[in-house]
Amino acid sequence: MNLNITGHHVDLTEPLRNFVVEKLGRIERHSDDMIDANVVLTVEKQHHKAEATLHARGANLHAAATAENMYTAIDKLVDRLDRQTSKYKERHKDHHAREGLKVAAEQLVQ
C-alpha cells in the first residue's frame, strides 16, 4: 500500500511518521484490497486533527478525528477506518459459500 503523509502546521517528525505507519499497518492486515492512503495531520489552535482517505478496489474510505493530542487523534482515526474496512470487507464477502455448506450438510444428514 502506498502511503502519503502530509502535515499542515505540523512538523512531521520521524516518531510521528512511524506511529502513523504502524497504526495503518493494522488496517492493511485486514484487507489486501487497499491501493493507497493519504493522511493529513493538521493543528488548529488547540485541536489536533487527523484525516485519511483510503483507496481500495471498488471504494474510497474517508475518516477524520479530532483530539487534544495528535497521537490520540491518530488512534481515533485508525479505529474509525478499521470499522469502515470491516464493513467494506463484509459487504464484498461471498456469502453464498455458506449456503453451499448448509446444503451439503443437509444432504449428509438425509
C-alpha positions as CSV (number, residue, x, y, z in Angstrom):
1,M,0.0,0.0,0.0
2,N,1.3,3.4,-0.9
3,L,1.2,5.9,2.0
4,N,1.3,9.6,1.7
5,I,1.5,11.6,4.9
6,T,1.3,15.4,4.9
7,G,1.2,17.9,7.7
8,H,-0.4,21.4,7.9
9,H,1.1,23.5,10.6
10,V,2.8,20.3,12.0
11,D,6.4,19.2,11.9
12,L,6.3,15.6,10.7
13,T,8.9,14.1,13.0
14,E,10.1,10.5,12.4
15,P,8.4,9.1,15.5
16,L,5.1,10.7,14.4
17,R,5.5,9.3,10.9
18,N,6.4,5.8,12.3
19,F,3.3,5.9,14.6
20,V,1.1,6.5,11.6
21,V,2.7,3.8,9.5
22,E,2.4,1.3,12.4
23,K,-1.2,2.1,13.1
24,L,-2.2,1.9,9.4
25,G,-0.5,-1.4,9.2
26,R,-3.4,-2.8,11.3
27,I,-5.8,-1.8,8.5
28,E,-3.6,-3.2,5.8
29,R,-3.6,-6.6,7.5
30,H,-7.4,-6.7,7.4
31,S,-7.8,-6.2,3.7
32,D,-5.5,-6.8,0.7
33,D,-7.6,-4.6,-1.5
34,M,-6.1,-1.3,-0.2
35,I,-4.2,0.5,-3.0
36,D,-3.0,3.7,-1.3
37,A,-3.7,6.0,1.6
38,N,-3.5,9.8,2.0
39,V,-3.1,11.0,5.6
40,V,-3.3,14.7,6.5
41,L,-2.3,15.9,10.0
42,T,-3.4,19.4,11.0
43,V,-3.1,21.6,14.0
44,E,-5.6,24.5,14.5
45,K,-5.1,26.3,17.8
46,Q,-5.7,23.6,20.5
47,H,-7.2,21.0,18.2
48,H,-5.2,18.3,16.5
49,K,-6.9,16.8,13.5
50,A,-6.1,13.6,11.6
51,E,-7.8,12.8,8.3
52,A,-7.3,9.9,5.9
53,T,-8.6,8.7,2.6
54,L,-8.0,5.1,1.7
55,H,-8.4,4.0,-1.9
56,A,-9.4,0.4,-2.3
57,R,-10.7,-1.7,-5.2
58,G,-14.3,-0.5,-5.6
59,A,-14.4,2.0,-2.8
60,N,-12.9,5.1,-1.3
61,L,-13.0,5.2,2.5
62,H,-12.6,8.6,4.4
63,A,-12.4,9.3,8.1
64,A,-11.4,12.2,10.3
65,A,-10.8,12.6,14.0
66,T,-10.0,15.5,16.3
67,A,-8.4,15.4,19.8
68,E,-6.2,17.5,22.1
69,N,-3.2,15.3,21.3
70,M,-2.1,14.2,17.8
71,Y,-1.4,10.6,18.8
72,T,-4.9,10.3,20.3
73,A,-6.4,11.8,17.1
74,I,-4.5,9.2,15.0
75,D,-5.7,6.4,17.3
76,K,-9.3,7.5,16.8
77,L,-8.8,7.9,13.1
78,V,-7.5,4.3,12.8
79,D,-10.3,2.9,14.9
80,R,-12.9,4.6,12.5
81,L,-11.1,3.4,9.4
82,D,-10.9,-0.1,10.9
83,R,-14.6,-0.2,11.3
84,Q,-15.1,1.1,7.8
85,T,-12.8,-1.5,6.3
86,S,-14.5,-4.3,8.3
87,K,-17.9,-3.2,6.9
88,Y,-16.4,-2.9,3.4
89,K,-14.9,-6.4,3.6
90,E,-18.2,-7.9,4.9
91,R,-20.2,-6.3,2.1
92,H,-17.9,-7.7,-0.5
93,K,-17.6,-11.2,1.0
94,D,-19.2,-14.1,-0.8
95,H,-22.0,-15.3,1.4
96,H,-23.1,-17.9,-1.0
97,A,-20.4,-20.3,0.1
98,R,-22.1,-20.7,3.5
99,E,-25.3,-21.7,1.8
100,G,-23.5,-24.4,-0.1
101,L,-22.1,-25.8,3.1
102,K,-25.6,-25.9,4.6
103,V,-27.0,-27.8,1.6
104,A,-24.1,-30.3,1.7
105,A,-24.6,-30.8,5.5
106,E,-28.4,-31.4,5.0
107,Q,-27.6,-34.0,2.3
108,L,-25.3,-35.9,4.6
109,V,-28.0,-36.0,7.3
110,Q,-30.6,-37.5,5.0
